[in-house]
Amino acid sequence: MMFSTHPSLPILWVAAITFSHVVYGALISADGTPSGFVRPSLPARNKTDFTGIFSAIKNHKVTPLHGRDSLVHRDVPPAPNFFSLTFGPINAANNADGFMGFVSLPTFDVDGCAEHCNTRAFLTSNPLANGGPCIFFNLWTAVVNGTATANICSMYTTVTDSSTATNTGQGDLRVTNSLGSSRISLIQDGSFQDFTCIITQTNGCPFVPSAFWTRFFDPSVPYDFVLVNNFGGHSGTSSADFFFGPPTLDSPAAGSSLTYALPLGTIPGTTYVISLFVTNSNLFPAPANLTGALMSVLWNGVDVLDAVQIGPETFNGLTFFNIQATVVAEGDDTFVLKNGGAFAHAMFVDDIALFQKWF
């Protein structure tokens, strides 16, 4: 998935509208999917490599501890800049998606772990795209036969919490003092978990209220809209599906959109990073022309980032790619995702974030 910059567009006024119409020559199905949509499978993603971590600890291939760390329950240290404490301390480490690798530290250094996260190279999942920056880290102490042996800093491209902290150790190696920290995003519910998908034949499941997102679409143009479905996305149980399926080549592009509904709370003059995960289109059959934006990000009405197709569609599974844009806040900033209208498509968007620039 690539991106490009385009001239400015007007800020879109948005409103909630109920919708039940013919789509691309057929009704939306009862599970909320449009005609021509192929429900994809998601490829397996990297989970924490405990085999490698435990092997490195037991074979003394980790950084020796500087001094002796106390084995008593730790006080919670202040969160590093750009991060907030998600959980801890507990005696279990995260076994989570989006694992980027680990480093061992000489001391229980939360700031040091955060710095490794800030400077970690993006995961590369495709020669043309990347798997995203480090946005979560898990710092914990390994205790072997009652002796503190290593401080492990694991890094992830996906935010998680204590629900995935399920590994308490192996044999005589125990996990202690585990802390999880997440990069702070000014966008709440960027993974669309606030939506409750109620499946009915009349609403096709997607058009339910959300405290964080507002959708705009024209009910007279039934082939251009945004769905939010209970589809296992890049993380969590939901993702947004941007659908455009004109019945004729000369059909107008109405420009359906998804707008963040709450004040962003940006600081004027501060630089931020827009980060989101997108897929190729999964609409079958694929049109002959695959040129143009699947979806565009508008910051204060200006098109700052386009998601475009990488090669032909893949129907056996979807891969999420991370795309980013750097923007400067003006105050009272607006954030809109605008559906593309260049060719028929059905593509997914998930884990939308707005981070203060850390690099």
N, C-alpha and C positions, 0 to 999 in steps of 0.2 A: 504494500500500500504506500503510495507516494503522496506528496502534497505540493501545492503551489499557491501563490498569492494572486489575488484578483482585485479589480477596482471596487470601490465602496458600493454598498447596497443600502437602501433605506431600512431603518429599524422597523421590524414587523410588529404590528399590534396583534395580540393573541387573545384567544377566548376558548372556553371549553364548549364543545358541540358534540351531541350524540350522533352516531352515524350507523346506518345499516343500508348498504347499497350494493348493487352489482359491481364486481371488481374484475377487470380484465376479462369480461365475458362470462363470469360465474360469480355466485354468491361467496362471501367469506365463509369458510367452513366453521363448524361448531367450535373448533379449538382455536379460532381466531387467526387462522392462516389464510392468505389470499390464494386465488387460483394460480397455478403454475409454480407455487412454492414447494420446494423439496425440503422436508424437515431434516436438517443435517445432524451428523454425529460429530462430537468434538474430539479431537485427538488428545491422547494422554499428555499431561503437562508435567513439568519437572516438580517432583516433591522432594522434601528434605532428604539428603543422602546420608542417613544415619550410619549406613555400613561404612562409608568412607570416613565420617567423623569419628566414630568409635574406634575404627582401625588406626587412625592417626594418633588418637589419644593413647591407646594401649601399646602402640609401637614407638611411643616417644617421638613422634614426628610433629609435635606442636611446640609453640613458644613456651619455654619454661616460665613458671610464675616468678614474679619479682617479689621476694619476701613471702610471707605466709598469709594467705587470705583466711579470714575468720570463717568458721563453718556455722556460726550462729546466723539466725534469720536477719537479713540485711534491712536497713532502713531504705526507703524508696528515694533514690537520688533525684535531683532536679532533671526535668526533661531537657535534652539538648535543643539548641536553636533549630527551628524548622520542624520539630517533632513534638508529639504528645505521648504520654505514657498510655498504653492500651491495656496492659494488665501486669500483675506481678507485685512482689516476687512470689513465685510458686515453684514447686519441685517437678516441673514437667516442661519439656521443650516442644516447640511447634513442629508438627508434621504437616506442612502446608504447600499449596500450589505456588508456582512462580519462584522456586528456589534458584538463587543465583550463585550459590557457593558460600564458603565460610572462611573465616580467618581466626587464628588464635591470638589472644592478647596476653601480655605479661601481667596485667592487673585487671580488676573488674572495672573497666573504663567505659562508661556509657557514652561519653563524648567521643572517645576513640572509635567505638563501634559505629556511631553516627557518621563520623568522618569517613570511615570505610564505605558506608552506604552512600554517602554523598559523591564519592569518587569512583564508585564501582562502574565498570564499563557496562553498557546496555547489553542485555541478552540478544543475540542475533538469531532469529528464527527463520530468516529468509534473506537471501543476498540483497534484496531490494527494501527490506524493512527490518525493524527490530522489535524485541520483546518487551521493551520499556525500561524505565529507570528503577533504581532501588527506592521503594517507598515504605518498606517495613523491615525492621530488624529484630532479632531475638538474641539476647545476650544471656548466657547461663554458665554456671560453673560445674565442671565435671569432678566428681569425688570418686576416687578409686581406692577401695579398701579403707575407707574412712579418711583419706588424705586428699585435700584439694589439689588437683593435678593440672587442670587447664581451664581457661576462660574462653568460651566459644561464642563467636559473633556470626550468626547466620543471617543472610540477606535475601529479600524477596521482592518481586515485581508487583505483588498483589497484597493488599492489606488483609490481615487476618486478626484473630483475637484468641482468647483463652480456649475457645471451643476446639481449636486444632492443636492445642498443647496437650498431647496425649502420650508422648514418649517420656517415661520416667527413668530410662536407663537400660542397661543390659548386663546381666551377671553381677559382678562386683563393682560396676560403674554406675553411679547414680547421678541424676540431673538435679541440681539445686539452684536456688536463687535466680530463677528464670524471669526475665523481664521482656515484655514486648512493647515496641514503640513504633508509631505510625507517622509518616510525613503528613503535615497538616494541610488539608485542602479546604478552600473556602466554599466549595460546592458540596452541599449535603446530598446524600442519596444519589451519587453519581452512578450507582449500580442498580438503580430502580427497584430497590427492595421495598419501598413504601407502597408500591402498587399491589393491590389484591385482585388477581385475575378471576373474574366471575364469568364462567363460560355459559353463554346463551346463544341461540341461533340469531337473535335480533341484533345484538351489539358485537358479535364476533369476538367477545372477550376483552378487547384492548382498551376501550374508552371508559376508564374509571378514574375517579378523582385522585389527585396526588397533592400533597402539601408543598411539593418542591418543583414540580414541572407542570407547564401548561401547554397543551397542544392546539395548534391552529390548522384547520383544513377546510376546504370548501366542499360541502356535501353535494354540490352540483357537479363536481369533478371527482367521480368515484374511483379513480385509479391513482390517486396521489395522496398519501397519508402516512402517518407514523403510528405503528402499533407498539404497545408494551405488553409482551407476553411472558408467560411462565416458561421461558426457554432457558435452559442452562447456559448462561453467557460466559464471559471471561471470568467472572466470579459470581457467586450467589446463585439465585434461582430465576432471575429475570434479566431481560435485555430489551433494547429498543430496536425495532425492525423498520427501516425506512423503505417504503414500498412506492414504486412508480412503474405503472404498466399501461402506457397509453394504448387504446384500441386501434388507433391509426397513427401514422407517422407524423401527421400535421396537428396532433392534439396539443392544446396549450399546456404549458407547465405552470400549474397554479401556485406552487411554492409552499407546500405544507411545511410546518416547522414545529420545533419543540423548544420552549423557552424556559430558562431557569426563573422561578417565580419569586424567590426571596432576594433581599438586598445582599450583594456579594461581600460587603464589608471590606472592600479594597482600600489601600492607602494611596492617595493621589501621588503620582510620580514614581511609585514603586513598580519594579519589573516583576511580572508573573509568568509562569509557564502553564499553558493550556495543554493538558495531556488526556488522551482518550484512546480506547482500543476499538478498532474497526475490522470488518471482514470484507472479502470480496463479495460480489453479488452471488446469490444462490437461486436466482430465478431461471426456470427452464421453460422454453428453449432460450438460449442466449441470443441476443440480437447480433447482427453483423457488425454494427458500429459500437465499440466499447470505449469511445473517446468522450471525456467530460466528467463532471463531478458526480459521484454517488451521493455525497452529502457535503455541505459546507458549514464552517464555523464562522459566525458573525460576532465580532467583538465591537460593541457600540455601533452596530450597523455596518461595520466594514468586514468584508470577506478576508479573513486572515489565514484560513487553512481549508484545503479541499482534500477529501478522501477520493481516490480514483482507483479504478480496477487495475490489478496486476495480472495481465494475461487472461486466459479463458477462465470461466467459472470452474470450481471444483465441487462436485456433487456428492462425493463420498465422505466429506467432512469439512469443517470450517476451521481456519486458523485466524486468531485475532492478532492484528498488528498494532503496534503503538505508533501514533503520530502526535506531533507536538508543534506548538507555535509559541513564540515569546511576545508578550504584549506589555504595554505600559498603562497603568491605571490612571484614569482621569477623575474618578469619583463618581458614584452613582452609575457604575458601569453595567452594561447589559450583555447577556450571553445567550445566543440563539443558535440552534442547529437547524439548518434549512435543507430540506430534501432536494436532491438534484433532479433535473428533468431532461438530461441529455439522451438517456436511453433507458429502456425497461430494466428494473433492478429490484432486488430485495436483499438488503444488506443489514448487518447487525452492528450496533454501537453499544459499548458498555464501559464501565469504570471511568467516567468522566471526572476530571479533577482540575483544580486551579491551585497551583502551588506557588508560593513566593520563590523567586529564582534563587537557587542555592549554588550555582556554578558560574 
